[in-house]
Amino acid sequence: MKFFINRLAFLLILLIGSLILPIFSPVFAQEKTITPSEILEKVKKIGERILEVIQKGLSIISEKIWKKQVLPLWQEKTNWVKKWWNEAFLPKIKGFFKEKVELQIKKGIEKIKTRPIIEEFKKEVEELKEELSRVSKSFWERAKKLIK
């Protein structure tokens, strides 16, 4: 039974100690109480500092990636495309223009030179000259009749 009483006394001391000791802790000894708005402001300041550090780090990292990996890759690809264009594609285009387009242009010029439209235009010009001379003669004849 003595063992039981000792145990019971020990448990009572622990129970009382656990209820009394928190009263003496530094949390309860503070005179100033912290409001939720102050906590939020502190958290906001800490978050802003963290974001600044992250932004600086990310900008440095992204700049290094851009300069050391992306730009050289794009320059390599553009040089490859320029080389392919000048060696493979451009000669084909020039050959196509020499064979097809220049030939069509020459045929078109020959058709224009031998076209009957030019001959018709010349005929119409001559007809207009003759008609103009007839109209001017009739005008003078009318003018003479009016004067008489």
C-alpha positions, 0 to 999 in steps of 0.5 A: 500500500505504501507503494500505491500512496507514493505513486498517488502522491507523485501523480498529484505533485505532477498534476499540480505542477503541470497546472501551476508551472505554466503560470510562471512561464515567459508567455504569461509574464509578458506585459504586452499582448500581441494582436493578430494584426501585428502578427500578420504585419510581421509575417508580411515583412518576412514574406516580402523579404523571402520574395525579394531573395527569390526574385534576385536568385531567379533573375540571376539564374534565368540570366545565366540560363539565357546566356549560356544555354538558350542564346547559343542554341538559337544561334546554332539553329539560325546558322543551320537554317541560313546554311541550309537556305544558301546551300540547298534551297536558294539554288533550287529557287534560282534554277526554278526562276531561270527555267520557268519564270524567265521563259514565261516572261520571254514568251509574254514579251513576244506575244505582246510584240506580235499582238494584234492589239497594237495593230488595232490601236494603230488602225483606230488612231488612223481612223480618228485622224480621218474622222477629225479631218472630216469633222473639222471640214464640216465645221468650217463649211458650217462656219462659211454658210453662217458667214454668207 
